Amino acid sequence: MTVISLTTVGYGEVIDVSSRPPAIIYTMVLILSGMGVLVYAASSLTAFIVEGHFTGLLRRKHMQNQINKLSGHCIVCGAGETGIRVIDELIKNLSQVVAVDINPQRMSLLENIAGSGERRAKSGDGGLFFLNGDATDDQVLESAGITKAAGLVAALPSDKENLYITMSARMLNPTVRIVSKFVDIGIEPKLRKAGANSVVSPTLIGGLRIASEMIRPSAVDFLDKMIRSARGTLRIEEVPIKQDSRLAGKKLGECNLPQKYNLMVLAVEPTRGAPMEFNPDQEVTLDPGMILVVMGEVHDIKRAREI
């Protein structure tokens, strides 16, 4: 009766067990074990909610739904020392970015970037989305929207992993632009054969930067302030002339890009990969497929791209 009262089960005997001690002991054990299971389940559910697991699950589900809606975005595989710099610069240039990393703790390091990125995503300007997983897994790449992505950056520490990601991404999306990081100079031709459009060596870039600091410090200082300034959004970008562009067929001087969009035209590339014409003449005709290299604010560059 003490067990029945304390557990508040409201037990009423259907079969009289008052004269059967084994049956009484069995009933008490059954009541206590049943109450123990209920208490454990309730405490586990409470801990699951309080510790944030439930919230994290809902957030990941919401994030995946947002990623599924993306198109023309950029996927960055690896949020390490290199990847986080890539992500930061892409966000500043108003790009939609999906960051993929197998280490969930690294994803938390991007919270500051994500805060501003999510606000921009709501306005349609750009945003940052997280995906915790192994980027060498095809299913993870598909979850990141590789089939609808415009670009992919392979920035993992291992050359072999970057090579595998490059090959997988090219098979899943033949038109995506792939930029891969590499350390061993011998892996460069393999990355290109695997489908990388461009490859970058951090050590090579670092060496060129050191030499530039020695030879042309003022020029380096200008580019450094332009790119690394926390508030500055001045960038050197490219603006392609598409078939339906309002600028197609016009002369460069007639477009009035400096006056209308506050953009300085630095060079003209007749077609992708062709020799560039620096400081182009104002009489140059802008044909479809031509690419303008301009310098200006990112919002002005975006307005120019829209036409």
Secondary structure, 3 states (H helix, E strand, C coil): CHHHHHHCCCCCCCCCCCCCHHHHHHHHHHHHHHHHHHHHHHHHHHHHHHCCHHHHHHHHHHHHHHHHCCCCCEEEECCCHHHHHHHHHHHHCCCEEEEEECCHHHHHCCHHHHHHHHHHHHHCCCEEEEEECCCCCHHHHHHCCHHHCCEEEECCCCHHHHHHHHHHHHHHCCCCEEEEECCCHHHHHHHHHHCCCEEECHHHHHHHHHHHHHHCHHHHHHHHHHHHCCCCCEEEEEEECCCCCCCCCCEHHHHCHHHHHCCEEEEEECCCCCCCEECCCCCCECCCCCEEEEEEEHHHHHHHHHC
